[in-house]
Amino acid sequence: MKHKKITLRQFDEEKMDEEIRQQSVKLCKYRKGKIGFFSYGDASPAIGGGIGVFLWFNSHDELYKFLEDYFVVLAPGPCSADHEAVFVAVGGIVQELAAGKLEKNEAIQKINEAAKNFSQIEWWGTFEDLCHGKGAFQEEVRGRFLGRHDKAAQKDDSVPKEREKEFVRFLAEYGF
C-alpha cells in the first residue's frame, strides 16, 4: 500500500527536540483506531537507556512522518555520533517504507540498525494487536498487566474487553 510522499526536512536537532517535547503528551495517549509503536532508548542504563514509551498516531502516514522527523531525537544517542547522518538514514528508510518499497518488519530492522545507540522500535501495530496478538512482545506486556509471570500462561491471555480502559492507563506508563 502506497502512502503520502514524505520529504526529509532540514535537520535542526534543538528545534526538533523542542517540538517532540510539545507533542509527547498527546502522542502517549491512546484513542480507539490508532496505530502505535513501542520504542526504547538504546543507550547505557546509566544515562537513561532502556526507558521506553508507546506512541500513538491517527494513521500510518502520521507515524511515518513522526519517524522521519523525530525518531532520532526521541533518544538522542551519543555525543560522538553524527546525528544528522543517522537522521538522513532513518528518513531514507521511512521514505522507502512509505513508497511501498519495504515491508514493515524489514523497515523496522533497518531503522533499528541505523539508529543503534539512539532508539529502537520493539513493536509496531494496533491496540487490538496488543490486546489479543500472539507475538512475544504483546504476550509479555499483557502478562505484566494481568500480573502473570509464567510465560506459558501468558500465551493464551487476552485483555478482557471490560479491562481495556485500565490497560490503556497501564500502557501510558509501560517502559518507565
Rosetta silent file (secondary structure, phi, psi, omega in degrees, C-alpha in Angstrom):
SEQUENCE: MKHKKITLRQFDEEKMDEEIRQQSVKLCKYRKGKIGFFSYGDASPAIGGGIGVFLWFNSHDELYKFLEDYFVVLAPGPCSADHEAVFVAVGGIVQELAAGKLEKNEAIQKINEAAKNFSQIEWWGTFEDLCHGKGAFQEEVRGRFLGRHDKAAQKDDSVPKEREKEFVRFLAEYGF
SCORE:     score description
SCORE:     0.000 S_00000001
   1 L     0.000  127.370  178.848    0.000    0.000    0.000 S_00000001
   2 L   -83.925  147.207  179.577    1.406    3.386   -1.029 S_00000001
   3 L  -122.036  176.359  177.831    1.322    6.305    1.339 S_00000001
   4 L   -56.148  142.758  174.982    1.846   10.036    1.028 S_00000001
   5 L   -70.717  131.169  177.954    5.273   11.004   -0.249 S_00000001
   6 L  -108.567  147.884 -178.357    7.311   12.406    2.591 S_00000001
   7 L  -116.279  128.103 -179.574   10.067   14.928    2.217 S_00000001
   8 L   -64.278  125.405 -178.179   13.075   14.910    4.502 S_00000001
   9 L   -83.266  168.509  176.285   13.124   18.144    6.489 S_00000001
  10 L   -65.154  133.875 -179.578   16.108   20.281    7.398 S_00000001
  11 L   -78.684  116.895  175.981   17.981   18.757   10.355 S_00000001
  12 L  -141.411   90.207 -170.504   17.772   21.081   13.376 S_00000001
  13 H   -58.489  -41.888 -179.364   18.215   18.951   16.478 S_00000001
  14 H   -64.774  -45.362  179.545   17.369   21.646   19.048 S_00000001
  15 H   -64.480  -43.150 -179.349   14.175   22.687   17.256 S_00000001
  16 H   -64.887  -39.447  178.748   13.149   19.056   16.706 S_00000001
  17 H   -62.434  -43.176  178.163   13.795   18.228   20.371 S_00000001
  18 H   -64.668  -43.270  179.915   11.547   21.116   21.477 S_00000001
  19 H   -61.972  -41.749 -178.870    8.808   20.105   19.036 S_00000001
  20 H   -68.224  -35.520  177.693    8.799   16.498   20.233 S_00000001
  21 H   -63.449  -37.921  179.397    8.562   17.615   23.865 S_00000001
  22 H   -68.910  -30.960 -177.850    5.478   19.677   22.994 S_00000001
  23 H   -88.841  -18.980 -166.550    3.853   16.701   21.225 S_00000001
  24 H   -58.911  -40.579 -179.075    4.831   13.936   23.636 S_00000001
  25 H   -62.708  -44.301  179.535    1.843   14.115   25.993 S_00000001
  26 H   -63.359  -41.447 -175.954   -0.599   13.949   23.078 S_00000001
  27 H   -71.244  -23.999 -179.187    1.278   11.072   21.403 S_00000001
  28 H   -82.155  -11.230 -178.608    1.331    8.935   24.558 S_00000001
  29 L   -92.211  123.981  179.052   -2.479    8.956   24.855 S_00000001
  30 L   -86.804  137.892  168.487   -4.229    6.135   23.070 S_00000001
  31 L  -132.359  147.859 -174.455   -7.593    6.610   21.399 S_00000001
  32 L   -48.887  137.063  174.972   -9.509    3.895   19.533 S_00000001
  33 L    89.818    3.359 -177.992   -8.390    3.178   15.981 S_00000001
  34 L   -88.157  160.910  174.011   -4.841    4.448   16.275 S_00000001
  35 E  -108.255  142.937 -176.564   -1.629    2.794   15.147 S_00000001
  36 E  -143.123  173.865  172.061    1.312    2.831   17.533 S_00000001
  37 E  -145.285  157.265  174.862    4.790    1.692   18.292 S_00000001
  38 E  -112.164  126.295 -178.875    6.870    0.983   21.361 S_00000001
  39 E  -130.412  147.865  177.021   10.380    2.375   21.299 S_00000001
  40 E  -132.364  154.005  177.169   13.121    2.404   23.914 S_00000001
  41 E   -69.311  130.933 -176.148   16.378    4.315   24.316 S_00000001
  42 L  -102.973   57.677  179.266   19.310    2.244   23.098 S_00000001
  43 L  -130.333  179.966  176.613   21.973    3.635   25.400 S_00000001
  44 L   -61.602  139.968  177.298   23.585    2.629   28.645 S_00000001
  45 H   -58.067  -25.427 -179.904   21.106    2.355   31.528 S_00000001
  46 H   -63.931  -23.422  179.620   23.335    4.793   33.430 S_00000001
  47 H  -117.295   25.218  175.121   22.222    7.580   31.073 S_00000001
  48 L    97.536    3.128  177.823   18.582    6.559   30.667 S_00000001
  49 L   -64.189  150.338  179.912   18.903    3.773   28.142 S_00000001
  50 L    92.447  -15.847  177.776   16.225    1.131   28.211 S_00000001
  51 L   -73.626  132.123 -175.981   13.425    3.564   29.028 S_00000001
  52 E  -126.521  169.860 -178.409   10.594    3.033   26.601 S_00000001
  53 E  -156.687  143.636  168.841    7.312    4.549   25.539 S_00000001
  54 E   -88.079  134.660  173.631    4.256    3.766   23.439 S_00000001
  55 E  -123.660  141.723 -172.892    3.406    6.483   20.912 S_00000001
  56 E  -124.918  141.860 -175.006    0.069    6.540   19.022 S_00000001
  57 E  -134.095  155.392 -179.788   -0.893    8.050   15.656 S_00000001
  58 L   -73.089  -24.702 -175.782   -4.095    8.514   13.647 S_00000001
  59 L  -155.352  166.221  174.302   -2.659    6.885   10.519 S_00000001
  60 H   -60.909  -39.293 -179.621    0.373    5.174    9.057 S_00000001
  61 H   -59.622  -41.966  177.256    1.218    8.422    7.265 S_00000001
  62 H   -64.249  -42.163  178.652    1.367   10.294   10.600 S_00000001
  63 H   -61.776  -45.407  179.627    3.520    7.543   12.101 S_00000001
  64 H   -61.128  -42.790 -179.290    5.889    7.643    9.113 S_00000001
  65 H   -63.842  -39.832  177.084    6.167   11.435    9.309 S_00000001
  66 H   -62.129  -48.167  179.935    6.960   11.214   13.012 S_00000001
  67 H   -58.664  -43.372 -178.217    9.662    8.592   12.418 S_00000001
  68 H   -65.691  -41.847 -175.120   11.132   10.661    9.616 S_00000001
  69 H   -86.234  -35.536 -165.674   11.097   13.924   11.596 S_00000001
  70 H  -127.671   -7.883 -173.816   11.654   12.927   15.228 S_00000001
  71 H   -58.278  -37.744 -177.529   12.825    9.363   15.743 S_00000001
  72 H   -67.210  -31.406 -179.636   16.467   10.383   16.035 S_00000001
  73 H   -92.530   -3.349  177.097   15.737   12.919   18.789 S_00000001
  74 H   -59.211  -43.653  171.970   13.405   10.570   20.694 S_00000001
  75 L  -137.135  105.778 -162.303   16.536    9.212   22.415 S_00000001
  76 L   -66.101   -8.364  175.347   19.414   11.433   21.317 S_00000001
  77 L    74.009  175.673 -176.090   22.282    8.959   21.144 S_00000001
  78 L   -68.545  146.793  178.871   25.965    9.507   21.910 S_00000001
  79 L   -59.419  -32.272 -176.000   27.510   12.968   21.548 S_00000001
  80 L   -76.636  -11.277 -178.169   30.225   11.498   19.337 S_00000001
  81 L   -77.922  154.556  174.858   27.711   10.191   16.783 S_00000001
  82 L   -86.805   91.240 -175.146   26.843   12.022   13.595 S_00000001
  83 H   -60.130  -38.441 -179.633   23.213   12.733   14.471 S_00000001
  84 H   -65.636  -38.803  178.940   22.440   14.256   11.090 S_00000001
  85 H   -64.224  -39.908  177.682   23.740   11.157    9.267 S_00000001
  86 H   -66.097  -42.340  177.225   21.501    8.926   11.419 S_00000001
  87 H   -57.297  -46.873 -179.412   18.560   11.294   10.767 S_00000001
  88 H   -65.565  -41.669  179.845   19.126   11.095    6.991 S_00000001
  89 H   -63.380  -47.779  179.449   19.498    7.285    7.095 S_00000001
  90 H   -62.779  -43.432  178.913   16.284    6.791    9.099 S_00000001
  91 H   -59.038  -40.388  178.305   14.456    9.270    6.862 S_00000001
  92 H   -64.881  -39.848  178.621   15.518    7.372    3.760 S_00000001
  93 H   -64.826  -44.272 -179.564   14.296    4.073    5.189 S_00000001
  94 H   -64.222  -38.380  177.646   10.941    5.612    6.127 S_00000001
  95 H   -62.367  -40.947  177.024   10.613    7.088    2.628 S_00000001
  96 H   -63.638  -41.779  178.193   11.167    3.620    1.130 S_00000001
  97 H   -62.011  -48.141 -178.985    8.547    2.177    3.508 S_00000001
  98 H   -62.925  -30.792  179.697    6.015    4.902    2.650 S_00000001
  99 L   -82.801   -2.187  178.923    6.624    4.312   -1.067 S_00000001
 100 L    83.206   12.855 -178.765    5.875    0.602   -0.658 S_00000001
 101 L   -87.264  -13.427  178.180    9.462   -0.475   -1.373 S_00000001
 102 L  -131.902  146.836  170.810    9.920   -2.075    2.077 S_00000001
 103 L   -82.824  157.858 -177.424    7.684   -4.219    4.271 S_00000001
 104 H   -53.445  -50.415 -175.848    7.120   -3.064    7.865 S_00000001
 105 H   -64.062  -38.140  177.246    9.320   -5.724    9.519 S_00000001
 106 H   -66.436  -40.766  178.553   12.197   -5.107    7.115 S_00000001
 107 H   -63.972  -42.685  178.500   11.890   -1.347    7.694 S_00000001
 108 H   -59.836  -45.237  179.488   11.911   -1.806   11.484 S_00000001
 109 H   -59.671  -45.891 -178.880   15.058   -3.910   11.238 S_00000001
 110 H   -67.908  -40.155  177.663   16.796   -1.309    9.040 S_00000001
 111 H   -62.180  -44.543 -179.958   15.656    1.602   11.240 S_00000001
 112 H   -63.104  -36.975  176.446   16.964   -0.202   14.327 S_00000001
 113 H   -66.284  -45.613 -179.086   20.312   -0.823   12.628 S_00000001
 114 H   -66.494  -33.775 -175.000   20.593    2.828   11.527 S_00000001
 115 L  -100.719   20.806  177.125   19.508    4.141   14.947 S_00000001
 116 L   -55.363  136.145 -176.382   21.718    1.856   17.055 S_00000001
 117 L    75.419    3.519  174.306   22.677    3.699   20.252 S_00000001
 118 L  -112.098  -94.022  178.333   19.749    6.107   19.696 S_00000001
 119 E  -127.556  158.329  176.195   16.288    4.461   19.760 S_00000001
 120 E  -133.552  140.282  176.008   14.980    1.034   18.871 S_00000001
 121 E   -93.739  119.758  179.676   11.499    0.019   17.793 S_00000001
 122 E   -95.578  -30.949 -177.729   10.437   -3.098   19.659 S_00000001
 123 E  -150.880  152.316  178.958    6.833   -3.303   18.493 S_00000001
 124 E  -152.660  123.502 -179.491    4.528   -1.627   15.964 S_00000001
 125 E   173.894 -153.255 -177.640    0.835   -2.301   15.487 S_00000001
 126 E  -106.173  163.434  175.955   -2.667   -1.672   16.753 S_00000001
 127 H   -59.828  -40.366  179.726   -4.155   -1.633   20.228 S_00000001
 128 H   -60.662  -37.822  176.862   -6.199   -4.675   19.274 S_00000001
 129 H   -63.905  -39.102  176.926   -2.970   -6.489   18.433 S_00000001
 130 H   -65.295  -38.251 -178.345   -1.630   -5.653   21.899 S_00000001
 131 H   -71.146  -32.495 -169.786   -4.830   -6.956   23.479 S_00000001
 132 H  -133.839   -7.297 -173.991   -5.010  -10.214   21.524 S_00000001
 133 L   -66.655  161.854 -175.033   -1.872  -10.708   19.359 S_00000001
 134 L  -100.731    1.340 -178.766    0.395  -13.734   19.537 S_00000001
 135 L   -72.457  158.056 -178.616    3.829  -12.075   19.392 S_00000001
 136 H   -58.563  -40.833 -179.047    6.319  -12.318   22.255 S_00000001
 137 H   -64.503  -48.673 -179.713    6.161   -8.579   22.964 S_00000001
 138 H   -59.004  -43.567 -179.072    2.352   -8.491   23.130 S_00000001
 139 H   -64.770  -39.304  178.426    2.304  -11.553   25.375 S_00000001
 140 H   -65.477  -45.477 -179.789    4.915  -10.046   27.716 S_00000001
 141 H   -61.965  -47.748  178.762    3.040   -6.728   28.010 S_00000001
 142 H   -62.291  -40.939  179.503   -0.274   -8.484   28.665 S_00000001
 143 H   -60.320  -41.653  177.593    1.373  -10.826   31.155 S_00000001
 144 H   -65.946  -42.895  179.023    2.711   -7.894   33.148 S_00000001
 145 H   -61.785  -44.245 -176.549   -0.663   -6.146   33.017 S_00000001
 146 H   -82.214   -2.513  177.406   -2.527   -9.259   34.113 S_00000001
 147 L    74.857   25.478 -179.724    0.054   -9.988   36.842 S_00000001
 148 L  -106.157  130.307 -177.327    1.115  -13.284   35.340 S_00000001
 149 L  -108.910   -8.829  178.965    4.763  -14.197   35.410 S_00000001
 150 L   -84.114  111.914 -176.339    4.501  -17.684   33.938 S_00000001
 151 H   -57.796  -35.721  179.538    5.320  -17.356   30.215 S_00000001
 152 H   -63.513  -37.726  179.923    3.261  -20.454   29.357 S_00000001
 153 H   -70.336  -31.421 -177.766    0.183  -18.869   30.939 S_00000001
 154 H   -64.834  -31.863 -171.728    0.742  -15.603   29.033 S_00000001
 155 L   -60.391  -29.152 -177.515    0.394  -17.214   25.617 S_00000001
 156 L  -102.334    3.762 -174.102   -3.373  -17.728   25.922 S_00000001
 157 L   -93.259  126.618  170.899   -4.202  -14.495   27.731 S_00000001
 158 L  -112.368  159.076  175.981   -6.021  -11.644   26.047 S_00000001
 159 L   -78.380  121.884  178.857   -7.032   -8.428   27.728 S_00000001
 160 L   -62.649  143.645 -178.511  -10.723   -8.744   28.599 S_00000001
 161 H   -50.753  -41.947 -178.034  -12.937   -6.112   26.955 S_00000001
 162 H   -69.988   -9.553  178.952  -14.035   -4.800   30.361 S_00000001
 163 H  -110.066    7.396 -176.572  -10.383   -4.107   31.322 S_00000001
 164 H   -61.719  -40.494  178.848   -9.319   -2.276   28.137 S_00000001
 165 H   -63.185  -39.657  176.773   -9.505    1.221   29.717 S_00000001
 166 H   -64.302  -39.223  178.435   -7.338    0.010   32.572 S_00000001
 167 H   -64.284  -39.816  177.240   -4.923   -1.491   30.013 S_00000001
 168 H   -58.933  -45.091  178.924   -4.705    1.884   28.213 S_00000001
 169 H   -63.712  -39.802  177.700   -3.657    3.533   31.517 S_00000001
 170 H   -60.208  -44.408 -177.707   -1.124    0.723   32.081 S_00000001
 171 H   -64.747  -31.043 -179.109    0.402    1.292   28.608 S_00000001
 172 H   -63.289  -23.273 -179.969    0.849    5.019   29.301 S_00000001
 173 H  -112.389   -2.530 -177.799    3.420    4.128   31.982 S_00000001
 174 L   -65.741  133.743  176.786    4.834    0.935   30.494 S_00000001
 175 L   101.489  -12.374 -179.557    8.577    1.157   29.875 S_00000001
 176 L   -92.346    0.000    0.000    9.423    3.742   32.542 S_00000001
